[in-house]
Structure formats: C-alpha cells, structure tokens
Amino acid sequence: MALSIQLEKCPNLLPRDDSASGCTTVTLEEFLPRYNKRFAVPASEPGVAYRPWPQGLRLEEVFCFKYVRTVGADNTVKLGEHRLQLEPSTERASYAHLRVEVHERLDGSLGVYHAGKRVGTKEAPKEAPALRARKGTRGALKPAEGKGRDGLGDDRGVEAGRRQDACSTKTAARSSVPGSDHPWRKPYKRTMVTKSLNA
C-alpha cells in the first residue's frame, strides 16, 4: 500500500502505458532506480551501519525459546514431554536443586545451560510410577497338605510353616491377659520380718 500511495503522489515515476488494456505493471527492478535517484540522501558518515556478529556467539543460542527450570533431586530436568538427565562436569558433580536455562531450538532440539555454560545431557529414563498397595485381601497362601511351599513334595517348607505357626501361637499367648492364678492377680501382703531373741 505504501508503494501504491507513493506512486500516486509521484505519477512521473510510473512507466509508460504501452499495453492495449491500459494496465500498468511496476516491478521493483524498474521502480527502485528511479526512486533512489530522486529521493536518496548521501550518508553523513561513511561505512556500514550494521554491527558485525560477535565472535563466539552461536546462532542456536540466540534464535531459540528459553525456559527457566529447577533441576530435580535425581539430576533431571523436564520440559513438556521431554525429560533430560544432566551429566556431571568438571565443575560440578551434580546440578540437583539448581536453576538452569533450557533452550528449545527451532529444529526441536534441546540444550541446558547453567551460568552461561552448556551442560551435557542425555535422554532420561521414564519416571517410575509410585508403588501403592492394591485393594483387597493381602497375605501368603499356606502350602498344600503333604507338599512343600514349592509344591514339589518337599517337607521342609511344611516344617518351617509349622514352626512359624507355633512361634506365632506362643507370641499371642505371651501377649494375652494374665490368668486369675497369675501372681499379678494376687493381693499384696506385707511380710513382717522379726529377729529372734534366742539367736
């Protein structure tokens, strides 16, 4: 639109209409030389206004999305569906609980940086689900009669089970309430100790 407005203000910049339909076609190759010749202003200082690219600055560290993350206790960092394992370096053996910068580059690759330096990473294993006890009755099955716990006819498992049951019975008996003839049930009697005069 800016080009059409400028052309309307300066009709002498338009090329001649040689077509039978009366439509004028303007291209940049035809327009720019005439425009620059009329409106160009010489620079006050020689040289190029663009600054040179700093030495050592990498393109992938500039043109990327940057996110701040806290490293987990297992030395991993997560970004979306990605999970990266941070490898130890000569400066630090672990980055646990530190703040790092995760770069997501335009090609989809990821990079982790700490204090301006890149940290070595590799794909971390998937998180193990938290183990929880399932609903329902829990316990071990008793061995079948005449067979061991392995079901192969070994009596050692049966004897071990019997000993365990006997120990459980004794433990339950010891933890039961004392009987009526227990010394704890008898009333306390104070015994008088006297010294014989004939001794």
C-alpha positions as CSV (number, residue, x, y, z in Angstrom):
1,M,0.0,0.0,0.0
2,A,2.9,2.4,0.8
3,L,4.3,1.7,-2.7
4,S,0.9,2.5,-4.4
5,I,0.5,5.7,-2.4
6,Q,4.0,6.9,-3.3
7,L,3.3,6.2,-6.9
8,E,0.1,8.1,-6.8
9,K,2.0,11.1,-5.4
10,C,4.7,10.8,-8.0
11,P,3.0,9.8,-11.2
12,N,6.1,10.6,-13.2
13,L,7.8,7.6,-11.6
14,L,5.3,5.3,-13.3
15,P,6.4,3.7,-16.6
16,R,4.6,4.5,-19.8
17,D,1.4,2.5,-20.5
18,D,2.2,0.6,-23.7
19,S,-0.5,-2.1,-23.2
20,A,-3.7,-2.1,-25.0
21,S,-5.7,-2.8,-21.8
22,G,-4.4,0.3,-20.1
23,C,-3.0,-1.6,-17.1
24,T,0.4,-0.6,-15.8
25,T,2.8,-3.1,-14.3
26,V,5.5,-1.9,-11.9
27,T,8.3,-4.0,-10.6
28,L,11.0,-3.2,-8.1
29,E,13.7,-3.5,-10.6
30,E,12.1,-0.7,-12.7
31,F,10.9,1.4,-9.7
32,L,13.9,1.5,-7.3
33,P,16.5,3.0,-9.6
34,R,14.2,6.0,-10.4
35,Y,13.1,6.3,-6.7
36,N,16.6,6.3,-5.3
37,K,17.8,8.8,-7.9
38,R,15.2,11.3,-6.9
39,F,14.9,10.7,-3.1
40,A,18.2,9.2,-2.0
41,V,20.3,11.3,0.5
42,P,24.0,10.7,0.9
43,A,25.2,9.3,4.3
44,S,26.7,11.8,6.7
45,E,29.4,9.2,7.7
46,P,31.0,6.5,5.5
47,G,30.8,2.9,6.4
48,V,28.1,0.3,7.2
49,A,25.6,0.9,10.0
50,Y,25.2,-2.8,10.8
51,R,27.3,-4.2,13.6
52,P,29.4,-7.2,13.0
53,W,28.3,-10.6,14.5
54,P,30.1,-11.0,17.9
55,Q,32.8,-13.6,17.8
56,G,31.9,-16.8,19.7
57,L,28.2,-16.0,19.7
58,R,26.3,-19.1,18.4
59,L,23.1,-18.7,16.4
60,E,21.3,-21.6,18.1
61,E,21.8,-19.8,21.5
62,V,20.1,-16.6,20.2
63,F,17.3,-17.8,18.0
64,C,15.5,-20.2,20.4
65,F,12.9,-20.3,23.1
66,K,14.4,-20.1,26.6
67,Y,12.8,-21.5,29.8
68,V,14.0,-21.5,33.4
69,R,13.7,-24.8,35.2
70,T,14.8,-26.2,38.6
71,V,16.8,-29.4,38.4
72,G,15.2,-32.3,40.4
73,A,16.8,-34.3,43.1
74,D,17.6,-37.1,40.6
75,N,19.6,-34.6,38.5
76,T,16.9,-34.4,35.8
77,V,15.0,-31.5,34.2
78,K,11.7,-31.6,32.5
79,L,10.3,-29.5,29.7
80,G,6.9,-30.6,28.4
81,E,7.0,-34.2,27.3
82,H,10.9,-34.1,27.3
83,R,12.9,-35.3,30.3
84,L,16.7,-34.8,30.3
85,Q,19.4,-36.3,32.5
86,L,22.1,-33.8,33.4
87,E,25.6,-35.4,33.2
88,P,28.4,-34.4,35.7
89,S,31.0,-32.0,34.5
90,T,34.5,-30.9,35.7
91,E,32.9,-28.0,37.6
92,R,30.0,-29.8,39.3
93,A,29.3,-33.5,40.0
94,S,25.6,-32.7,40.5
95,Y,23.1,-30.0,39.5
96,A,20.3,-31.0,41.8
97,H,18.1,-28.2,43.0
98,L,19.9,-25.6,40.8
99,R,18.2,-23.2,38.4
100,V,19.1,-23.8,34.8
101,E,18.0,-22.4,31.4
102,V,16.5,-24.8,28.9
103,H,16.8,-23.8,25.2
104,E,14.3,-25.2,22.7
105,R,15.8,-24.5,19.3
106,L,13.9,-24.0,16.1
107,D,14.8,-27.5,14.9
108,G,13.2,-29.0,18.1
109,S,16.4,-29.9,19.8
110,L,17.0,-29.0,23.5
111,G,20.0,-27.6,25.3
112,V,20.6,-27.0,29.1
113,Y,22.7,-24.1,30.3
114,H,24.0,-23.2,33.8
115,A,25.8,-19.9,34.4
116,G,26.1,-19.3,30.7
117,K,27.8,-22.7,30.0
118,R,26.2,-25.6,28.3
119,V,25.6,-28.8,30.4
120,G,26.0,-32.2,28.9
121,T,22.6,-34.0,28.8
122,K,21.1,-37.3,27.6
123,E,17.6,-38.7,27.5
124,A,16.4,-39.7,30.9
125,P,14.5,-42.9,31.6
126,K,10.8,-42.6,32.2
127,E,9.6,-41.8,35.7
128,A,8.8,-44.9,37.7
129,P,5.2,-44.9,39.0
130,A,4.7,-44.6,42.7
131,L,4.2,-48.1,44.2
132,R,0.9,-48.3,46.2
133,A,-0.7,-51.3,47.9
134,R,-3.7,-52.6,45.9
135,K,-7.1,-53.0,47.4
136,G,-8.2,-56.5,48.6
137,T,-7.0,-59.1,51.0
138,R,-3.3,-59.4,51.3
139,G,-1.3,-62.4,52.6
140,A,0.5,-65.6,51.6
141,L,-1.1,-69.0,50.8
142,K,-0.3,-71.9,53.1
143,P,1.3,-74.9,51.5
144,A,-0.9,-77.8,50.4
145,E,-1.0,-80.9,52.8
146,G,1.8,-83.3,52.0
147,K,3.6,-80.8,49.8
148,G,6.1,-78.1,50.4
149,R,5.7,-74.5,49.6
150,D,7.1,-75.1,46.2
151,G,4.5,-77.8,45.5
152,L,7.2,-80.4,44.8
153,G,6.7,-82.7,47.8
154,D,9.5,-81.1,49.9
155,D,8.5,-81.3,53.6
156,R,11.0,-78.7,54.7
157,G,8.6,-75.9,53.7
158,V,5.8,-77.6,55.7
159,E,8.0,-77.9,58.8
160,A,9.1,-74.3,58.5
161,G,5.4,-73.3,58.3
162,R,4.6,-75.3,61.4
163,R,7.4,-73.7,63.4
164,Q,6.3,-70.3,62.3
165,D,2.7,-71.0,63.4
166,A,3.9,-72.3,66.8
167,C,6.0,-69.2,67.3
168,S,3.0,-67.1,66.4
169,T,0.9,-69.0,68.9
170,K,3.4,-68.5,71.7
171,T,3.7,-64.9,70.9
172,A,0.0,-64.5,71.1
173,A,-0.2,-66.4,74.4
174,R,2.5,-64.1,75.9
175,S,0.7,-61.1,74.8
176,S,-2.7,-62.2,76.3
177,V,-4.2,-61.1,79.6
178,P,-2.7,-62.9,82.6
179,G,-4.9,-65.6,84.2
180,S,-6.6,-65.5,87.6
181,D,-3.9,-67.5,89.2
182,H,-1.2,-65.2,88.0
183,P,0.9,-63.6,90.7
184,W,-0.2,-60.2,89.4
185,R,-3.8,-61.2,90.3
186,K,-3.0,-62.0,94.0
187,P,-3.4,-59.2,96.6
188,Y,-0.3,-57.7,98.0
189,K,0.6,-58.9,101.5
190,R,3.3,-57.3,103.6
191,T,5.5,-59.8,105.4
192,M,6.9,-58.8,108.8
193,V,10.5,-59.9,109.5
194,T,11.4,-60.3,113.2
195,K,14.6,-61.2,114.8
196,S,14.6,-64.0,117.3
197,L,15.9,-63.1,120.8
198,N,17.2,-66.6,121.3
199,A,19.6,-66.4,118.4
